[in-house]
Amino acid sequence: MTVFQRAARIGATAVAVLAMGACANSGLGNVLGSVLGSQAAANELAGTIQGVDTRNQQIGIVQSNGQTVSLRYDDQTRVVYQNQFYTVVNLENGDQVIARIQDQGNGNYYTDSIQVTQSVSNTPTSSANQTNSQLFRGTVRQVDVANGLFSIDAGTGYDITVSMPYNPSRDDLYTFQHLRRGNSVRFYGVYLNNQRIELQKFY
């Protein structure tokens, strides 16, 4: 997906998520009341990702009953899929998830952990992403195995962060886990934004 396509998607989903946020104080407590019961401190919410508003750090989740809940997140929120850790930006509309909920009061709910039970895509990238695939090369600057990230110096004057897909091949996962600072790498990927690339395949 190109930067412009992703920006358009984020913009569209942001409108939906912000609309949900506008009615949070009046309806969110009632929506989650039946979910959390008397356990106001923490519980879980299952549903489908509707949108991620990165500007306001909110995630829209549609429950099985059709109701939509808006959850807050921050840099500490972790996404787990197939025993690998990712960031919220990796979530896609249609992903089936279970989010751990914390009541922050005043009708605001926060999630620090999201378990992806089923990815909307069964392949590392969609056909649209395949179309916009590019070959990248550079020198590894940092590797974060726990969160499925590494950064490279691609000669652009600043480091670029590369995120692993939800379901990398065994060979790609092995290559990633054995990356070291200073290694030269070549891979196919797509831009998620100006400074973030999602890996498709090591070359």
HELIX and SHEET records of a PDB file:
HELIX    1   1 VAL A    3  ALA A   22  1                                  20    
HELIX    2   2 ALA A   24  LEU A   28  3                                   5    
HELIX    3   3 GLY A   29  LEU A   36  1                                   8    
HELIX    4   4 VAL A   88  ASN A   90  5                                   3    
HELIX    5   5 SER A  127  THR A  131  1                                   5    
HELIX    6   6 ARG A  170  GLN A  177  1                                   8    
SHEET    1   A 7 THR A  68  ARG A  72  0                                        
SHEET    2   A 7 GLN A  58  VAL A  62 -1                                        
SHEET    3   A 7 ALA A  42  ASP A  53 -1                                        
SHEET    4   A 7 GLN A  96  GLY A 105 -1                                        
SHEET    5   A 7 ASN A 108  GLN A 118 -1                                        
SHEET    6   A 7 ARG A  78  TYR A  81  1                                        
SHEET    7   A 7 GLN A  84  TYR A  86 -1                                        
SHEET    1   B 6 GLN A 134  ASP A 144  0                                        
SHEET    2   B 6 LEU A 149  ASP A 153 -1                                        
SHEET    3   B 6 ASP A 159  SER A 163 -1                                        
SHEET    4   B 6 ARG A 196  PHE A 202  1                                        
SHEET    5   B 6 SER A 184  ASN A 193 -1                                        
SHEET    6   B 6 GLN A 134  ASP A 144 -1                                        
END                                                                             
